Amino acid sequence: MADSEAEASCGLAHKTRISTNLQAPLILLVHGRAGNFDVMWTFRRAFSESWNAIAPQAPVLESPMSASSPGLGAHSWWEVKEASRGEPAAMQSAATLLQSFLTRAITHYKLAPTKIIALGFSQGAAVLSIILQRPKQPFDAVGLLAGFVIKNHTANSLNPSLLNVCPVQMCHGERDEVVPLDLARKGYEHLSSLGFTLAMATDPVGHKIGPAGVRALKSFLATYN
């Protein structure tokens, strides 16, 4: 549940499902542009109920897309117009904010997870892709859902000897009109070139995860139970 004291401690509003086992795997659920800390719980059936789960909420950066669409909020990891101007600093800042949140949340909830897994949808997947390419990145496995990969050109980030490579499951819609499948495949190739072990599942759907993607994600996460 959301809590103002926890938000102040961790740096972002968030919702959690904390088990009695503080050493259980921790899964970080990262929403996309204009999402919130509720939307990623749709994937809760893909991982064990015994896991600890945390869903952070991005800061308010953009105006609501439409007054007639109350489900589209203003929480985004960066403003799209910044990306269109070629300003990677906003993306790097978003990744740093999320990585800091994870560290602070583990401390706040006194967790000692045996594994740390992250799922990101769309823009949330892109944020995770930046962290993946940082030295000593914290994840043991990552799911990139209907997302894209941002090449991280910060100092030393592309030095393979400094990367903590991990398995990555990508799930994507073949008819995705927001993030074209070809863009996701380019991200697949880039992460593969850095040494990550990847798998991709596709479905004939748009900007969502279809049945084959859900099955692949469940199978992927089951290896960490």
Residue pairs with C-beta under 8 A, 6 or more apart in sequence:
1 15
1 16
2 13
2 14
2 15
2 37
6 14
6 16
6 108
7 13
7 14
9 104
9 108
10 56
10 101
10 104
10 105
10 108
11 97
11 100
11 101
11 104
12 56
12 57
12 58
12 59
12 97
12 98
12 101
13 37
13 56
13 57
14 37
14 54
14 55
14 56
14 57
14 101
14 105
15 37
15 38
15 41
15 54
15 55
15 57
16 52
16 53
16 54
16 55
16 109
17 44
17 51
17 52
17 53
18 52
18 109
18 111
19 49
19 50
19 51
19 52
21 50
21 52
22 52
22 109
22 110
22 111
22 112
22 113
23 111
23 112
23 113
23 114
24 48
24 50
24 51
24 52
24 113
24 114
25 47
25 48
25 51
25 52
25 113
25 114
25 115
25 116
25 117
25 224
25 225
26 51
26 52
26 53
26 54
26 106
26 111
26 113
26 115
26 116
26 117
27 47
27 51
27 52
27 53
27 54
27 116
27 117
27 118
27 119
27 221
28 54
28 55
28 56
28 102
28 116
28 117
28 118
28 119
29 40
29 41
29 43
29 53
29 54
29 55
29 56
29 118
29 119
30 40
30 55
30 56
30 98
30 118
30 119
30 120
30 121
30 124
30 125
30 127
30 128
31 37
31 39
31 40
31 55
31 57
31 58
31 75
31 121
31 124
32 39
32 120
32 121
32 122
32 123
32 124
32 125
32 146
32 147
33 62
33 76
33 77
33 80
33 122
33 123
34 62
34 64
34 65
34 72
34 73
34 74
34 75
34 76
35 58
35 73
35 75
35 121
35 124
36 57
36 73
36 75
37 55
37 56
37 57
38 55
39 121
40 55
40 119
40 121
40 124
41 55
43 119
43 145
43 217
44 53
45 218
46 214
46 217
46 218
46 221
47 53
47 117
47 218
47 221
48 221
48 225
50 225
52 109
52 111
52 113
54 102
54 105
54 109
56 98
56 101
56 105
57 75
58 75
58 76
58 77
58 94
59 75
59 76
59 97
60 74
60 75
61 74
61 75
61 76
61 77
61 78
61 79
62 74
62 76
62 79
62 80
63 74
64 70
64 72
64 73
64 74
65 72
66 72
76 123
77 91
77 94
77 97
77 98
77 123
77 124
77 126
77 127
78 90
78 91
78 93
78 94
78 123
79 90
82 90
83 90
83 91
88 150
88 153
91 126
91 127
91 130
91 150
92 130
92 152
92 154
94 127
94 130
95 127
95 130
95 131
95 134
98 127
98 128
98 131
99 131
99 134
99 138
102 116
102 138
103 138
105 111
106 113
115 140
115 141
115 224
116 138
116 139
116 140
117 139
117 140
117 141
117 142
117 143
117 221
117 224
118 128
118 139
118 141
118 142
118 143
119 142
119 143
119 145
119 217
120 126
120 127
120 128
120 129
120 142
120 143
120 144
120 145
120 147
121 145
121 146
121 147
121 209
122 145
122 146
122 147
122 148
122 178
122 179
122 207
123 147
124 147
125 144
125 145
125 146
125 147
125 148
125 149
126 147
126 148
126 149
126 150
128 139
128 142
128 144
128 147
129 144
129 147
129 148
129 149
129 150
129 152
129 187
129 191
130 150
130 152
131 137
131 138
131 139
132 139
132 142
132 166
132 168
132 191
132 196
133 151
133 152
133 157
133 158
133 163
133 194
134 152
134 154
134 157
135 156
135 157
135 159
135 162
135 163
135 164
136 162
136 164
137 163
137 164
137 166
138 164
139 164
139 166
140 166
140 224
141 166
141 167
141 168
141 169
141 220
141 221
141 223
141 224
142 166
142 167
142 168
142 169
143 168
143 169
143 170
143 171
143 217
143 220
143 221
144 168
144 169
144 170
144 171
144 184
144 187
145 170
145 171
145 172
145 209
145 213
145 217
146 171
146 172
146 173
146 176
146 178
146 179
146 184
146 207
146 208
146 209
147 170
147 172
147 179
147 184
147 187
148 179
148 183
148 184
148 187
149 184
149 186
149 187
149 188
149 190
149 191
151 190
152 158
156 162
158 194
160 194
160 195
163 194
163 195
165 194
165 195
165 196
165 197
166 196
166 197
167 196
167 197
167 198
167 199
167 220
168 191
168 196
168 197
168 198
168 199
169 198
169 199
169 200
169 201
169 216
169 217
169 220
170 184
170 187
170 188
170 198
170 199
170 200
170 201
171 200
171 201
171 202
171 203
171 209
171 213
171 214
171 216
171 217
172 179
172 181
172 184
172 200
172 201
172 202
172 203
172 213
173 181
173 202
173 203
173 204
173 205
173 206
173 207
173 208
173 209
173 210
173 213
174 181
174 202
174 203
174 204
174 205
175 204
175 205
175 206
176 184
176 205
176 206
176 207
177 206
177 207
178 206
178 207
179 207
181 202
184 200
185 200
188 198
188 200
191 198
192 198
199 216
199 220
201 212
201 213
201 215
201 216
201 217
202 212
202 213
203 209
203 210
203 211
203 212
203 213
204 210
209 217
